[in-house]
Amino acid sequence: MVRVLDFNIKRNKLELDTRPEGLEFQMIKEEIQEFFEATTLAEMVDAIIDVKYVYEGTKMKHSYNCVPMSQPLNLLVDEFTNIALDMVGIELHKAGLDIDIILPKAWDIVCECNAKKLAELDFNGKVIKCADTPDATVLIADMIDGIE
């Protein structure tokens, strides 16, 4: 979690967008949609990790700013996580892989990739990937292939 905290301090000093559908909600929504649009197992795993990464950062921002998390956002992420983990768990099992091995390795990959992003933000406040930011999905695919 320290890596998520460092990223959010670097990104915007833990400032919280308190609008009902502010930046944090939009980023979580985008990642959830990416999961359901994924065509590969690596894309699905990457999206699950991205939702967790954004959600953990969002919880930190709420805590730092002494603002309780909204119940709808908590429920949305909980429901998504249950569905996504079931779906990915089935696919990993079919491939003879263990979700408890894959997800922590994918977490490390996403954290390492995000740490290499610069602090440059787009007009919404989201960190922009630079040209030399590694593609987490490709690295996750390589990791999965290396275990099979």
N, C-alpha and C positions, 0 to 999 in steps of 0.2 A: 504493500500500500504506500510505502514511502515514495516509490517511483511515481505513483499517481499524484501524490501530494506535490512532489517537486515539479511535475509537469504543469499542474494547475497554478502553482505559485508563479512559475515562469510565464505561463500563458496570460494570466490576467490578475495575479495577486489575490486569488480566491474571491474576486468580485462575483456577486450572485445576480443573475438576471431573474428578477422576481415576477416578471409577467407570466400569466397562466400558461402561455405557450411560448416561453422564452427560449433562449439559445440551448439550454440544457435539454429541455423537452424536445426541441427540434432535432438535436443530435441523436438522442435516444431513438426517436421516431425513425430517423434516417437509417440507423443501424438495424433496427427491427425489420424495416422494409427490405434492406439488403439481405437479411437472412432469408426471408420468404422468396426473394428473387434469385437466390443463389442457385447455381447449376452444378457446383462441385462441393464435395465434402469440405475441402479447404476453405471455400468461401463461407460455408455455413459456420465452421468453427471460428473463423476470423470474425464474423458478425457477432457471434455469441460473446466472444472476448471483448469486442469493441463496445457492446452494450454494457457489459460489466465494468469496463474501464471508465466509460462516461458516467455511469450510474454511481460508481464509487467516488469519482471526482465531484459529482453533484452533491452527494451526501456530505462530503468534506466541506464544500462551500456553504451548505446550509448550516452545518455545525459551527463553522468559523464565524458566520454572520448571525448566529443565534436565531435562525429562522427555521421552524419545523418543516420537514418535507411534506409535500401534499400527499394525502392518502391516495388520490387517483394515480399519481406517478408511481408510488410504491406498488400498488396493485397491478398496474400495467407491466412493470418490470418483473414482478413475481409471476404473473400469468405467462408472460413471454418466456421466462427462464424455464418454467416447468415444461412448456410445449417444446421449446428448442432443445433442451437437454434430452428429452425423450426421443425426439427425432434424430438427433446426432448420435445418441447412444445406440439406437437401432442400427444406423448406418455403420458406425464404427464396429459394432459387434459382427455385422455381416462381413466386414473386412478383416475380422479376427483381431481387432484392436481394442484396447481398454481406454475408455473415456477418462479414467482417473490418471492415466499416463499422458494422454494427448492434451487435455485442457491445461494442465500446469505448464507444459512446454510451450503451448500456444500463447499463454499469458506472458511468459518470458519474452517470446518473440515480439508480441505487440508492444510490450513495455520498452524493449530495446529500440524498436522502430520509432515509437513516439518520442523517445528521448533524443533522437537524431533530428527531429523537426526543429526548425528555427522558431522564434517567438513572433514571427510575422503573422498577422491576423487578416482574415478577409473582412468584408464590410459588415458581416454578422457577428464577428468576434471569434470565429472558428480558426484554429491554427491551419495555415496553408502548408501543404506538403511541398518541400523543395525538390529539385531535380534529383538530388542524391539521397533522398529519403528511401530506404529500402521498402519494397512491397511486401507487407506482412503476409498477404495471401500466398504469394509465391514461396516465401520461406516456410510457411505452415504446410503447404503442399509438399515441399522437399522433406520436411521433418516427417510427415505422415508416410511418404514413400520410403524414407530411410528406415522406418520401423517395420514396415510390411515384410 
